[in-house]
Amino acid sequence: MTDEDSAASAKPGNPKGSESRSPGRLAWIRFKRDRTGVISALVVIFFFVIGIAAPLIAKAYGKDPYTTYGQNDPSLLNDFGFPVKPNGGMSGDFWFGIDPQLGRDVFTFLLYAIRNSLLIATATALLVTGLGIAIGLTAGYLGGKTDYLVGRIIDVLLAFPQTLFFISFWPVVLNILVAPNEATPTWLTVVSLISIMTAFGWASIARLLRGEVLALREREFVEAAKVTGASPARIIFKELLPNLWTPILIQATLALPMYVTTEAGLAFLGVGLSDPTPDWGVMMQYGAQYYQSDITYMLFPGLTMVIFVIAFNLLGDSVRDALDPKARR
């Protein structure tokens, strides 16, 4: 506890002074004082809100991401398939312009891209964190052969060049699940992508928690719980897990932006979601074909993704500093 936190919790006339000394409340006080963390949190919340509300925003806007407005209205595209108006066809009707050849509305396509990318990244981050917690706690608490086996599996997974493995393993998964002459359903693509990233993503957090548990299980409070006859489940959930929330939250906040960029990178390389399904990586891939004629096609997906990733990384740093003041630079 810092001197400022102690002074804040001990203010005269504060009937809840004892409650304010709790670690969670002190962490919240420290976080609120961090202007960078608060602004980053607001930016992250904004992205999630517009992602969730994408259908409502698109309905109010009067456009959708799938209609080829440029092909329906020949006046929007020139003979070469590029928008007639400058800056990618930006106008009062199309706020972010339209894409070349097809003439789809970039604004609504971006809204749905944010929605889909955050859905995949959030689901993956939650599954990776949950699986890493379960395996790390189990291996660290049981020790012995179980710990050795889990440790070797973690070493193998961490040795994989994951991006190259995703690219090479993806066609194998699809050939197993879908016949070569059939189109792959979008839901199956999403589920398969989340499953593969989860299967190869839990190792780092599991290794971290395994090390923490190996240190904690020798502490006096764990030994006391064993002496009183507490079951292993009670020791794990009541004694060990509450002391691991700080590294868990930190790892989770760092994992989500990592999976945003991973998923977008895979889509850009043709692995995962593909056109016409809206996605950050799909927009970057499409824009890369035409950015030399107009940078606008790369501007909006690239800028929004960079803003989100930077904001979430800064949020992760602020959460770490709030939970562990000694870690401040």
HELIX and SHEET records of a PDB file:
HELIX    1   1 ASP A    3  SER A    9  1                                   7    
HELIX    2   2 GLY A   17  SER A   20  1                                   4    
HELIX    3   3 PRO A   23  ARG A   33  1                                  11    
HELIX    4   4 ARG A   35  ILE A   52  1                                  18    
HELIX    5   5 ALA A   54  TYR A   61  1                                   8    
HELIX    6   6 TYR A   69  ASN A   72  1                                   4    
HELIX    7   7 PRO A   74  LEU A   76  5                                   3    
HELIX    8   8 PRO A   86  GLY A   89  1                                   4    
HELIX    9   9 VAL A  106  LEU A  142  1                                  37    
HELIX   10  10 GLY A  144  ALA A  159  1                                  16    
HELIX   11  11 GLN A  162  LEU A  177  1                                  16    
HELIX   12  12 THR A  186  ALA A  199  1                                  14    
HELIX   13  13 ALA A  203  LEU A  216  1                                  14    
HELIX   14  14 GLU A  220  VAL A  227  1                                   8    
HELIX   15  15 PRO A  232  ARG A  234  1                                   3    
HELIX   16  16 ILE A  235  LEU A  240  3                                   6    
HELIX   17  17 LEU A  241  ASN A  243  5                                   3    
HELIX   18  18 TRP A  245  PHE A  268  1                                  24    
HELIX   19  19 TRP A  280  ALA A  288  1                                   9    
HELIX   20  20 THR A  296  LEU A  323  1                                  28    
HELIX   21  21 PRO A  325  ALA A  327  5                                   3    
END                                                                             
